[in-house]
Amino acid sequence: MPINPRPTFNFPFADTSTPFDVTLAVPDTAEDLVTVPGGKKGRAISLVNEGPGTVAIAFDVTAIVTDLVLEPGDTYDDQNLEIATKLSFINVTAAVSPRVHGILWSGD
C-alpha cells in the first residue's frame, strides 16, 4: 500500500479581523479606509460602497480617482493579498462624502 504524504498549504494565514465603517470626512480628499495591524499583512478584504457617489480604492498608497473604482452599491472581495500598510479611498463623484464598510483579514 503506497504512503501518501500530507499536502502542504502555502496560503497566507489570516488570523486578525479588522472591521471598518468609514464616511469620507472631506470631499475630494483621500483618507485611510483601514490600517493593517502592526507586524501583519492584509491577506483578504471584503467591502461595499454604500454611496453616495463613486469611490476609488488603493492599497498601500494614497488613493487617486483613477485607482480601483466602485460605483454605489458595488462590492469588492479579494484574497491572497499582501497589503503592508493601509487601504485608502477617495470620492470620484465631486463634492459628496461616500460611506464604505467591510472587513480586512490580516496575518503573518
N, C-alpha and C positions, 0 to 999 in steps of 0.2 A: 504494500500500500504506500503510495507516494506521500511525502510530507510537504504540506503547503505552508509557506511562510505567511505570517500575518502581514497584511498590507500596511504600508506606511503612508500616512496622510500628511501632506505638506500645506494644507490650508491654514492661513494665518488665524490664530485663535483670537476670538473676541470675547472678553470677559467683563467689560465695563460698559454700561449703558449710560448715555448722556442725552436725556430728552431735552428738547428746546421748543420754545414758542415765542417768536420774536416778531415785533412790528417795527418796521423801519422808522426810526425816530425823526430823521431829517431827509425829506425828499431829495432825490438826485445825489445822495452821498452814500458811498459804500460803507457797510457796517459788518462786523463779525456776526455771523449767524450762530456758530457754535465753535468752541475751542476744544481741541483734543487734550484729554487729561495728560499731565506731565509724565514723561517716560514711556508713553504708549504711542501707537499708530492707529489712526482711524481706519477700520477694516471694512465696515459696512454702513450704509446710510439709507434711510428711508425718510422722505419728506414730501410735503404738499404745499403748493402756493395757494393760499386762501384768497389772495387778491386784496384790495382792488388793484388791477393793473398787472403787467408782466414784470417778472424779475429775471435777473441774470445771476447765476451762482458760479463761484470759483473755488478751487481747492488750493490751499497753501499760499495764495496771493490775494491782493485786494481786487474785488470784482469790478469789471467794467461791463458796459452794456452789450458787448459782443461775445461774452462768455456763454456758458450753458443757459439757454433761455427757456423759461417755464411760463406758460400762459396761466391766467387764473383758473384754478381747479386742476391743473396738471400735477401729477405726482412723479417722483424720481426715486428709484431704488437701484442700488449698486452694491457689489461686494468685491472681494479680492483687492481692496484699495490699500494704499499706504499713505494716508494723509498725515503729514507730520505736525502741522500747527493748527490750522483753522479752516472753516468754511466761511466765505464772505458772500454777501449779496447786495444787490443794488436794484432800484426800480428802473425799468426800461420805459415805462409809461410816465411821462413827466408829471411832476407835482402831486404824486399820490404816495401813500405810506402803506405798502402791502404787508401782509402778515404771512409768515412761513413757519410751519411747525413740523416736527418729526423726531427722529431718534438717530443718534450716532453710536455705533458699537465699536469699541476700541479694544486693543490687546497688544501684547508684546510683539 
